[in-house]
Amino acid sequence: MHISGCLHITTETANLTRTLQAGGADVVLCASNPLSTQDDVAAALVNEYQIPVFAVRGEDDECYYRHIHRALDHNPVITLDDGADLVSEMHQHRRELLANILGSTEETATGDKHVLDHSHFEVMKDGCVIANSGHFNVEINIPAPEQRSYLASWREGT
């Protein structure tokens, strides 16, 4: 199973990635924040665990987006994203990958607006489940899931 992650390249992410690999996943990573990239962690994942990592601490925007596209070149069926850059690039520039996506996660603590909007729901497969554990009215545009009868959405407190 091909998984592409755009996450902070830290020891916590390394442990997640190694766990996914141990479970049989073929994982590649790129950085969600070049300023948090731990180059020693990236090097260890590549050299000791053969997990491709496209990230360099302090990389510029051109390099950052080149790395995102390298992660998308992996042809993921699952994406792990922090800040929605990976998924946004896929929706904007790599739409051919969308048909094979089985699942995605998105996490953000920044309050990004409209991480999921109506255009994302249009390409979701029947039977998908949307769940969010915080900032619900910020990251998910509420009318979008309600327009699709097969989607279930959960709000805090319900």
N, C-alpha and C positions, 0 to 999 in steps of 0.2 A: 504494500500500500504506500503510495507516494504522498508524503506530507511536506509542505513548504511552510516554514515559519518565519515571520517577520517580528522578532521579539528582541528585548534587551539581551545582549550577549553577556550573560553573567553566569555565576556558578549555579544559580537556581534553574536557569534555562538549560544549562548543560545537564543537570540531573534529569529534568523532564525529557530532554532529547535522548539521553542514554536509555531511559526507561522505555520510551517509544521504540527505539531501536531494538532493545532486548525483546520487545513484544512482536518483532517482525517488521516494523515499519522502516521504510527507506526515507530518511529525513534529510532535508537541507535547510539551512538557516541563512537569513540576512538580518541586519540590524534594524530595529525600529527606532533607535536613537543612537546616532554615531558618538555622542558624548558619553554614553554609558557603556560602550563596548569595552570589554576587558580582553585585550589582545592575547593575553596568556591563556585565557579560557578558550578563545577561538582557536588558537594554535593547538591546544590539547585535544579539542574535539576532532580537529583534522588529523593530527599526527598519531594520536593514541586510539581513536575510535573510528577513524575514516568517515567522519560525518562532515560533509562539505559545509563550510561557513564562508559567506560572502559579506565580510564586515571588517572595517579598520577604524579604530578609534579616531575620531575627528575627520572622517571622510567628508568631502564636499558634496553638494547636491547632485552633481553629475554622476559621481561615483556611487552615491547612495541609490539613485534610481537605476543605474546599471546593475547594481547588486540585486535590487528587487526583481528585475527582469531575469537575472540568472536564476533566482529562486523559482520564478514562474516557468522557466525553461525545463524545470523538473517535472512538469505536467502533473501537478498535484491533484489528488482526489479529495484531500482535506487541507484546509489552510488554518494556520494559527496566526493571529494578527494582533498587534498592539498599536492602535492609532489609525488603523484602516488604510494605510498606504498600500499594502499588498493587494487587498481586495479592491480598492479603488483603481489601482493600475490595471487589474484584471478586467474590471467592468469597463474602463475607459479605452484600454489599448490592447487587451488580450482576450477579447470576448470568445474566441474559439475554445478557450479552456473551460468556460462556464458549464458546458453540457456534461462534463465528467465530474464536476464537483459533487461529492456526497455530503460534505459538511464543512462548516467553518466556525471558528470561534473568533470573537473580537473582544478585546478588553481595552478599556481606557479609563484612566483616572483623571483625565484632563477636561472632561465635559465636552468633547467634540460634538458638534451638532450634526444630526442626520447621518450618523454612521450607517444606519440602514434607512433607506427611504423607498418610495414606491417602485423605483426602477429595479431595486434589488429583489423585491418580492415578485416581480414579473418573471424572473428567470428561475425562481426556486421550484424545486420539484414538488409534486403532490405529496402530501403527508409530512412535510417538514414541520418541525417544532421550533418555535421561537421562545427563548427564555432570556431573561435579563435580571440581574440581581443588584440593581441600583441605577440611579440616574435614568430610569425607564423613559420618562417623558422627554429626555434630552437625546439619547442615542438612537432610539427607535421612534420614527415618525408614526405616531399612534394610528392615524387613519389608514395607513398602508396595509397593515395586517388585517384590519377589519373589513377591507374591501375584498379579501380573498376568503371565501367561505370555508375552505379546508384548513386554514391556518388557525392555530390556537395561540393566544397570547396571554401572558400572565402579568398582572400588575401587582406591585407591592401591596400586601394586605388583602388580596383576594384569593 
